[in-house]
Amino acid sequence: MHAARAALALALLTSTFEARADERVECARAYEQAQRLQQRNEGMKALAAADRCARPTCPALLVEECKQWSAQIRDKLVPVDVRVIGADACEILGDDAIVEVDRIKQASTTEIFVDPGIHEVRVTLANGTVDDKTLDFVAGERRTLDFRFAPDGVTCAHGSGASRGVPTAAVGLGIAGGVLLLTGITLGVIGASKKGDLDACRPGCTDAEISSTRTFFVAGDVVGGVGLLSLGAAAAVYFLTRGSDARAGAAGLTAAPRGFAIRF
């Protein structure tokens, strides 16, 4: 039993040493590639190599220099933002659009870097529709490319997430909550006024006068509490549905000739 455990421990230790040795070899190889590729002005490939040898698992001496190279190489590249507009004229985000530079797939549509010079930028939608642009990128500039797949004259039905309407339920709950809260405050003010009247008639106040005053206070507390709950529910509905793409029953605040109007 002890011999088996010792053998297992030795095997694990040997495997760990081998993995570390392999990682050091990969780091050294990436370090050498980053140097050669920079000399050949192949910035994108040099950046990939520099990022590889800048990993924390690489030797500290290599990491420091590779981090500096990564920053220097990025400064020489052209940053490109790709904006994809779908057939419905709304912006497409995430995996619904594939962006390629010189037929190499990019991880995202933002913060893409290219070497100065002529490159092909290609966008493919989930349905297979393709569009591409061949452009000359100049060092020191930043480019934003729009790929529009919508026919002319078509506008996005819901706009961006920041301009989407407020759900009808949230609007209704918010209005009702505001009215109830104001009503509760009003009842409380009336109750306070009647309490002042009681101070004048003490100790000979009738049961009816006392009961009437108490009723206003209780009603004000109940109605005001329901109003606060309604406002909380309105906020919950808004924040839970603001990221939804379902536009049915949405409401919004729009400009009108004499002010603003709520649209349902």
C-alpha positions in Angstrom: 0.0 0.0 0.0 2.8 2.4 0.9 4.7 1.5 -2.2 1.6 2.2 -4.4 1.1 5.6 -2.7 4.7 6.5 -3.2 4.6 5.5 -6.9 1.4 7.6 -7.4 3.1 10.6 -5.7 6.2 10.2 -7.8 4.1 10.0 -11.0 2.1 13.2 -10.0 5.4 15.0 -9.2 6.9 13.9 -12.5 3.8 15.0 -14.4 3.9 18.4 -12.7 7.6 18.9 -13.5 6.9 17.9 -17.1 4.0 20.3 -17.4 6.0 23.2 -16.0 8.9 22.3 -18.3 6.5 22.3 -21.3 5.1 25.7 -20.3 8.6 27.2 -20.0 9.4 25.9 -23.5 6.2 27.4 -24.9 6.9 30.7 -23.2 10.5 30.8 -24.6 9.2 29.9 -28.1 6.6 32.7 -27.9 9.3 35.2 -26.7 11.5 34.4 -29.7 8.6 34.6 -32.1 7.5 38.0 -30.7 11.0 39.4 -31.4 11.2 38.0 -35.0 7.7 39.0 -35.9 8.2 42.6 -34.7 11.3 42.8 -36.9 9.3 41.6 -39.9 6.5 44.2 -39.1 3.9 41.5 -38.6 2.1 43.2 -35.8 -0.9 41.0 -35.3 1.1 37.8 -35.1 3.7 39.6 -32.9 0.9 40.7 -30.5 -0.4 37.1 -30.2 3.1 35.9 -29.4 3.8 38.7 -26.9 0.5 38.0 -25.2 1.4 34.4 -24.9 4.7 35.0 -23.2 3.1 37.6 -21.0 1.0 35.0 -19.2 1.6 34.7 -15.4 2.6 31.0 -15.9 5.7 32.1 -17.8 9.0 33.1 -16.1 8.9 36.5 -14.5 11.7 37.9 -16.6 9.9 37.0 -19.9 6.5 38.3 -18.6 7.8 41.8 -17.8 9.4 42.2 -21.3 6.5 40.6 -23.1 4.0 42.9 -21.4 6.0 45.9 -22.6 6.0 44.5 -26.1 2.3 44.0 -26.0 1.6 47.6 -25.2 4.1 48.8 -27.8 2.7 46.6 -30.5 -0.9 47.7 -29.8 0.1 51.4 -30.1 1.3 50.6 -33.7 -1.8 48.8 -34.7 -5.1 50.2 -36.0 -8.1 49.6 -33.6 -11.3 48.8 -35.4 -14.9 48.7 -34.1 -17.4 46.8 -36.3 -21.1 47.7 -36.0 -23.5 45.3 -37.6 -27.0 46.4 -38.5 -29.4 43.5 -39.2 -32.3 43.2 -41.7 -34.6 44.8 -39.1 -32.3 47.8 -38.9 -31.4 46.9 -35.3 -27.8 46.4 -34.1 -26.7 42.8 -33.9 -24.5 41.8 -30.9 -22.9 38.6 -29.8 -22.6 35.4 -31.8 -25.4 36.4 -34.3 -22.7 37.9 -36.5 -19.2 36.5 -37.3 -16.5 39.1 -38.0 -13.4 38.1 -39.9 -10.3 40.0 -40.9 -8.5 38.5 -43.8 -10.7 35.4 -43.3 -9.5 35.0 -39.7 -12.4 34.9 -37.2 -12.3 37.6 -34.5 -13.4 37.1 -30.9 -15.7 40.2 -30.8 -16.8 43.1 -32.9 -15.1 45.7 -30.7 -11.4 46.3 -30.1 -10.2 44.4 -33.2 -6.7 45.3 -34.1 -5.2 45.2 -37.6 -1.8 46.0 -39.1 -1.6 49.2 -41.1 -2.3 48.5 -44.8 -5.0 46.9 -46.9 -7.3 44.3 -45.3 -10.6 42.6 -46.0 -13.2 42.8 -43.2 -16.0 40.3 -43.6 -19.3 39.9 -41.7 -21.5 36.8 -41.9 -24.9 36.7 -40.3 -26.5 33.6 -38.7 -28.7 33.1 -41.8 -25.6 33.0 -44.0 -25.8 36.5 -45.5 -22.3 37.9 -46.1 -20.9 41.4 -46.7 -17.3 42.5 -46.9 -15.2 45.6 -47.2 -11.6 45.9 -48.4 -10.0 49.0 -46.9 -6.7 50.7 -46.4 -6.0 51.2 -42.7 -3.6 53.9 -41.7 -1.4 53.8 -38.6 -2.5 56.1 -35.8 -6.2 56.2 -36.8 -9.2 54.5 -35.2 -11.9 53.1 -37.6 -15.5 52.3 -37.1 -17.1 50.2 -39.8 -20.8 49.9 -40.3 -22.2 46.8 -42.0 -25.9 47.4 -42.8 -28.0 44.5 -44.0 -31.4 46.4 -43.8 -33.0 47.9 -46.8 -33.0 51.7 -47.2 -35.7 53.4 -45.2 -36.1 50.7 -42.7 -35.7 51.8 -39.1 -35.2 49.7 -35.9 -38.5 49.1 -34.2 -37.2 49.2 -30.6 -33.9 51.1 -30.9 -31.1 50.5 -28.5 -31.4 49.1 -25.0 -31.0 52.6 -23.6 -33.9 54.1 -25.5 -36.4 51.3 -25.2 -39.9 52.1 -23.8 -41.0 51.5 -20.3 -43.2 48.4 -19.9 -46.9 49.3 -19.5 -47.2 47.4 -16.3 -44.4 49.5 -14.7 -46.0 52.7 -15.9 -49.4 51.7 -14.5 -48.0 50.5 -11.2 -45.9 53.7 -10.9 -48.9 56.0 -11.5 -51.1 54.1 -9.1 -48.4 54.0 -6.5 -47.8 57.7 -6.8 -51.5 58.5 -6.5 -51.9 56.2 -3.5 -48.8 57.6 -1.7 -50.1 61.2 -2.2 -53.5 60.1 -0.9 -52.0 58.5 2.1 -50.0 61.7 2.9 -53.1 63.8 2.5 -55.1 61.6 4.9 -52.3 61.8 7.4 -52.3 65.6 7.1 -56.1 65.7 7.7 -55.6 63.4 10.7 -52.9 65.6 12.1 -55.3 68.6 11.7 -58.1 66.7 13.6 -55.7 65.8 16.3 -55.1 69.5 16.8 -58.9 69.9 17.2 -58.8 67.2 19.9 -56.3 69.1 21.9 -58.8 71.9 22.1 -61.7 69.8 23.4 -59.8 67.7 25.9 -60.8 66.2 28.2 -64.3 66.4 27.0 -63.9 65.0 23.4 -66.6 62.7 22.3 -65.9 59.1 21.2 -67.0 60.0 17.6 -64.4 62.8 17.4 -61.6 60.5 18.7 -62.7 57.7 16.3 -62.8 60.0 13.3 -59.2 61.2 14.0 -57.9 57.7 14.4 -59.6 56.6 11.1 -57.7 59.2 9.1 -54.4 58.2 10.6 -55.0 54.5 10.0 -56.3 55.1 6.5 -53.4 57.3 5.7 -50.9 54.6 6.8 -52.6 51.8 4.9 -53.1 53.8 1.7 -49.6 55.2 1.8 -48.1 51.7 2.5 -49.9 50.3 -0.5 -48.6 53.2 -2.6 -45.0 52.4 -1.6 -45.5 48.8 -2.4 -46.9 49.7 -5.9 -43.9 51.9 -6.5 -41.6 49.1 -5.5 -43.4 46.7 -7.8 -43.2 49.2 -10.7 -39.4 49.4 -10.2 -39.1 45.6 -10.1 -41.1 45.2 -13.3 -39.0 47.8 -15.0 -35.6 46.4 -14.1 -36.7 42.8 -14.7 -38.0 43.5 -18.2 -35.7 46.3 -19.4 -33.3 43.7 -21.0 -36.1 41.9 -22.8 -36.6 42.1 -26.5 -40.3 41.6 -26.3 -41.9 44.9 -27.3 -45.5 44.0 -27.0 -47.3 46.3 -24.7 -44.4 48.6 -24.2 -44.8 52.2 -23.3 -42.5 55.2 -23.7 -42.1 58.9 -23.0 -42.1 60.8 -26.3 -41.9 64.4 -27.2 -45.1 66.3 -28.0 -45.7 69.8 -29.5 -46.6 71.1 -26.1 -44.5 69.0 -23.8 -44.3 65.2 -23.4 -46.7 62.4 -23.8 -46.8 58.8 -22.5 -47.1 56.3 -25.3 -48.8 52.9 -24.7 
